[in-house]
Amino acid sequence: MTDTDITVTYGNENTINVVAPISNQLNATTTKVDYAGSDCTGTTGATGRTLTHTKTMEGQNSQIIRNRAFLMPTYDYTISAAIITFLINIDDEDTILVMA
């Protein structure tokens, strides 16, 4: 695996550019599963919606992407075993990629 440029943008003003070795974040046993926001519990557009992943995750070795944007643990979501709780609004139309 090689290093990859990751750009995180919050709003129109705050941009953080990071070069992160993907190999440090993911390993050979990493699975990638696509979900829709409609797979979450709760009402579309609400916070606190939960999603049950196919396996138990280790928070520091997991990556969650919503609509092609990396989410930040403890700010955007929390993980407990295989359950992801979103602290941000999740719409039924959102695409969610879980790598764990």
MIDOSE-1310 file (N, C-alpha, C; in nm, 2 decimals, decimal comma, always signed):
residues 100
mtdt	+0,08/-0,12/+0,00/+0,00/+0,00/+0,00/+0,09/+0,12/+0,00; +0,04/+0,23/-0,05/+0,11/+0,36/-0,06/+0,04/+0,46/+0,02; +0,12/+0,57/+0,05/+0,06/+0,69/+0,11/-0,04/+0,76/+0,02; -0,14/+0,82/+0,08/-0,25/+0,88/+0,01/-0,28/+1,02/+0,06
ditv	-0,30/+1,12/-0,02/-0,34/+1,25/+0,02/-0,48/+1,25/+0,06; -0,51/+1,30/+0,18/-0,65/+1,31/+0,23/-0,68/+1,45/+0,26; -0,79/+1,50/+0,20/-0,83/+1,64/+0,22/-0,96/+1,64/+0,30; -0,96/+1,71/+0,41/-1,08/+1,72/+0,49/-1,13/+1,86/+0,49
tygn	-1,25/+1,89/+0,45/-1,30/+2,02/+0,44/-1,42/+2,04/+0,53; -1,42/+2,14/+0,62/-1,54/+2,17/+0,70/-1,59/+2,31/+0,66; -1,71/+2,31/+0,60/-1,76/+2,44/+0,55/-1,68/+2,48/+0,43; -1,67/+2,61/+0,41/-1,59/+2,66/+0,29/-1,46/+2,72/+0,33
enti	-1,43/+2,73/+0,46/-1,31/+2,80/+0,50/-1,20/+2,71/+0,56; -1,24/+2,61/+0,63/-1,14/+2,53/+0,70/-1,10/+2,40/+0,63; -0,98/+2,39/+0,57/-0,94/+2,28/+0,50/-0,81/+2,23/+0,56; -0,80/+2,09/+0,58/-0,69/+2,03/+0,64/-0,63/+1,93/+0,54
nvva	-0,51/+1,94/+0,50/-0,45/+1,85/+0,40/-0,35/+1,76/+0,48; -0,37/+1,63/+0,47/-0,29/+1,53/+0,54/-0,24/+1,43/+0,45; -0,11/+1,39/+0,46/-0,07/+1,27/+0,39/-0,06/+1,16/+0,49; -0,15/+1,06/+0,48/-0,16/+0,96/+0,57/-0,12/+0,82/+0,51
pisn	-0,04/+0,74/+0,58/-0,01/+0,61/+0,52/-0,13/+0,52/+0,55; -0,20/+0,49/+0,44/-0,32/+0,40/+0,45/-0,29/+0,27/+0,52; -0,17/+0,22/+0,50/-0,13/+0,09/+0,55/-0,13/+0,10/+0,71; -0,12/+0,21/+0,77/-0,12/+0,23/+0,91/-0,27/+0,22/+0,96
qlna	-0,36/+0,26/+0,87/-0,50/+0,27/+0,91/-0,58/+0,14/+0,89; -0,54/+0,07/+0,78/-0,62/-0,05/+0,75/-0,52/-0,17/+0,73; -0,57/-0,29/+0,75/-0,48/-0,41/+0,74/-0,54/-0,51/+0,65; -0,47/-0,62/+0,63/-0,52/-0,72/+0,54/-0,65/-0,78/+0,57
tttk	-0,70/-0,77/+0,69/-0,83/-0,83/+0,72/-0,94/-0,72/+0,72; -0,91/-0,61/+0,67/-1,01/-0,50/+0,66/-1,12/-0,54/+0,56; -1,24/-0,52/+0,60/-1,36/-0,54/+0,51/-1,42/-0,40/+0,48; -1,47/-0,39/+0,36/-1,54/-0,27/+0,32/-1,68/-0,30/+0,29
vdya	-1,78/-0,24/+0,36/-1,92/-0,26/+0,34/-1,99/-0,13/+0,31; -2,07/-0,13/+0,20/-2,15/-0,02/+0,16/-2,29/-0,03/+0,23; -2,33/+0,09/+0,28/-2,47/+0,09/+0,34/-2,53/+0,22/+0,28; -2,66/+0,22/+0,30/-2,74/+0,34/+0,27/-2,79/+0,40/+0,40
gsdc	-2,81/+0,53/+0,40/-2,86/+0,59/+0,52/-2,99/+0,53/+0,57; -3,07/+0,47/+0,48/-3,19/+0,41/+0,51/-3,17/+0,28/+0,59; -3,05/+0,23/+0,59/-3,01/+0,11/+0,67/-3,00/+0,14/+0,82; -3,00/+0,27/+0,85/-2,98/+0,32/+0,99/-3,12/+0,32/+1,06
tgtt	-3,12/+0,30/+1,19/-3,24/+0,32/+1,27/-3,28/+0,47/+1,27; -3,40/+0,49/+1,31/-3,44/+0,63/+1,33/-3,50/+0,70/+1,21; -3,52/+0,83/+1,22/-3,58/+0,91/+1,11/-3,48/+0,98/+1,02; -3,50/+0,98/+0,89/-3,41/+1,05/+0,80/-3,38/+1,19/+0,85
gatg	-3,26/+1,23/+0,84/-3,22/+1,37/+0,88/-3,19/+1,39/+1,03; -3,21/+1,28/+1,11/-3,19/+1,29/+1,25/-3,05/+1,26/+1,30; -3,01/+1,31/+1,41/-2,89/+1,26/+1,48/-2,92/+1,14/+1,57; -2,82/+1,07/+1,61/-2,84/+0,96/+1,70/-2,89/+0,83/+1,63
rtlt	-2,89/+0,83/+1,50/-2,92/+0,71/+1,42/-2,81/+0,61/+1,44; -2,85/+0,48/+1,44/-2,75/+0,38/+1,46/-2,75/+0,28/+1,34; -2,63/+0,22/+1,32/-2,61/+0,13/+1,21/-2,53/+0,01/+1,27; -2,58/-0,11/+1,24/-2,51/-0,23/+1,29/-2,43/-0,29/+1,18
htkt	-2,30/-0,28/+1,20/-2,20/-0,33/+1,10/-2,20/-0,49/+1,10; -2,14/-0,55/+1,00/-2,14/-0,69/+0,99/-2,05/-0,76/+1,09; -1,95/-0,68/+1,15/-1,86/-0,74/+1,25/-1,83/-0,64/+1,35; -1,78/-0,69/+1,47/-1,73/-0,60/+1,57/-1,61/-0,52/+1,52
megq	-1,60/-0,39/+1,56/-1,50/-0,30/+1,51/-1,41/-0,25/+1,62; -1,29/-0,23/+1,59/-1,20/-0,15/+1,68/-1,20/-0,01/+1,63; -1,24/+0,08/+1,71/-1,26/+0,22/+1,67/-1,14/+0,28/+1,61; -1,02/+0,26/+1,66/-0,90/+0,32/+1,60/-0,86/+0,26/+1,47
nsqi	-0,91/+0,15/+1,43/-0,87/+0,08/+1,31/-0,99/+0,09/+1,21; -1,09/+0,17/+1,23/-1,20/+0,18/+1,15/-1,21/+0,31/+1,08; -1,26/+0,31/+0,96/-1,28/+0,44/+0,88/-1,43/+0,43/+0,84; -1,50/+0,55/+0,85/-1,63/+0,56/+0,80/-1,64/+0,68/+0,71
irnr	-1,70/+0,66/+0,59/-1,71/+0,76/+0,49/-1,85/+0,78/+0,46; -1,90/+0,90/+0,46/-2,04/+0,94/+0,43/-2,04/+1,03/+0,31; -2,10/+0,99/+0,20/-2,10/+1,07/+0,08/-1,97/+1,12/+0,04; -1,87/+1,03/+0,04/-1,73/+1,05/+0,00/-1,65/+1,14/+0,09
aflm	-1,70/+1,17/+0,21/-1,63/+1,25/+0,31/-1,59/+1,16/+0,43; -1,46/+1,16/+0,47/-1,42/+1,09/+0,59/-1,49/+1,15/+0,71; -1,54/+1,07/+0,80/-1,60/+1,11/+0,93/-1,50/+1,10/+1,04; -1,51/+1,18/+1,14/-1,42/+1,19/+1,25/-1,48/+1,11/+1,37
ptyd	-1,40/+1,01/+1,43/-1,46/+0,95/+1,55/-1,47/+1,04/+1,66; -1,57/+1,02/+1,74/-1,61/+1,09/+1,86/-1,67/+1,23/+1,83; -1,65/+1,28/+1,71/-1,71/+1,41/+1,67/-1,83/+1,38/+1,58; -1,81/+1,29/+1,48/-1,92/+1,25/+1,39/-1,99/+1,12/+1,43
ytis	-1,92/+1,03/+1,50/-1,98/+0,90/+1,53/-1,91/+0,84/+1,65; -1,97/+0,74/+1,71/-1,91/+0,66/+1,81/-1,93/+0,51/+1,77; -1,84/+0,43/+1,82/-1,85/+0,28/+1,80/-1,85/+0,21/+1,93; -1,95/+0,11/+1,93/-1,95/+0,02/+2,05/-1,98/-0,12/+1,99
aaii	-1,88/-0,20/+1,99/-1,88/-0,34/+1,93/-1,91/-0,32/+1,78; -2,03/-0,37/+1,73/-2,06/-0,36/+1,59/-2,16/-0,24/+1,56; -2,19/-0,16/+1,66/-2,29/-0,06/+1,65/-2,22/+0,08/+1,63; -2,26/+0,15/+1,52/-2,21/+0,28/+1,50/-2,33/+0,38/+1,53
tfli	-2,30/+0,47/+1,62/-2,40/+0,58/+1,65/-2,35/+0,71/+1,59; -2,43/+0,76/+1,50/-2,40/+0,89/+1,43/-2,44/+1,01/+1,51; -2,34/+1,10/+1,53/-2,37/+1,22/+1,61/-2,40/+1,33/+1,52; -2,41/+1,31/+1,39/-2,45/+1,41/+1,29/-2,57/+1,36/+1,22
nidd	-2,63/+1,45/+1,14/-2,75/+1,41/+1,07/-2,72/+1,31/+0,96; -2,80/+1,21/+0,95/-2,79/+1,11/+0,85/-2,92/+1,10/+0,78; -2,92/+1,12/+0,64/-3,04/+1,12/+0,56/-3,05/+0,98/+0,50; -3,17/+0,93/+0,47/-3,19/+0,80/+0,41/-3,11/+0,79/+0,28
edti	-3,09/+0,90/+0,21/-3,03/+0,90/+0,08/-2,87/+0,89/+0,09; -2,82/+0,91/+0,21/-2,67/+0,91/+0,22/-2,61/+0,78/+0,19; -2,49/+0,78/+0,14/-2,42/+0,66/+0,12/-2,31/+0,65/+0,22; -2,30/+0,53/+0,28/-2,20/+0,52/+0,40/-2,11/+0,40/+0,37
lvma	-1,98/+0,42/+0,37/-1,89/+0,31/+0,35/-1,82/+0,29/+0,49; -1,82/+0,16/+0,53/-1,75/+0,13/+0,66/-1,64/+0,04/+0,63; -1,52/+0,08/+0,67/-1,40/-0,01/+0,65/-1,35/-0,04/+0,79; -1,35/-0,17/+0,82/-1,31/-0,21/+0,96/-1,24/-0,35/+0,95
